[in-house]
Amino acid sequence: MLTNVQEITPDRLVGEVALIKGQGCRFVTVTCTDLGEAHDLIYHFDDQGELRHLRLKLPHGATLPSLSGVWFAAVIIENEIQDLFGITVTGMAIDYKGRFLLAESSPKAPFNKLGGIAVDVRVRPPAATEAAAPGGAH
């Protein structure tokens, strides 16, 4: 169970993060999940060995303000979120425009439930012809 969580709205995000930084906390990362009707973003901060979290529910199609003006390192995870979930992050110090992780031919927003695709990462047993090959496929 996630403890020490504060619910936040997009319009309060940057100001609240600036306050957290001013309190001596360290930015750790952001996790994002597509809940179907909205994205659930959780911002994680280290406060002298204890984690603090800001949780933001972002409706599909809504924009997200960048934290890169407060913490430049946020530009990495924000570009990842933009690529993988299709969320438009506004005001990023460096915006890769959807090409930070994904190639031109990649599916758009592959981690989204809506409009994305499911990626099957399970290991599959070799086909019968591969298993019967001399020397055996390993």
C-alpha angles and dihedrals in degrees: 000000000000112000133187094040126157119195112227140179126226093251091057097040103092094042093049092048090051088054091049091051090049088055089061098257123146124230110239109173146293125253121204131194129179106229093184098248095043144358119259110214121186118191113205125207132179114228105187093311097324121100122233122190139200115201121203127183107207118190116228110272095024119122126238124218116234123244092202091102088061099032114017091199089068088077090079098056092037091057089048091051090047091052099041101037103026093236113153109231111199126211099017115168088226119019117190090190095230095316102095094100104358130074123225090261095047121113113266116250095351094182094057120104090211116061094350129101131243114246115214108213097168117125110246124208114249117269115264092256092053093049091051095050117118111269089019123249113264 
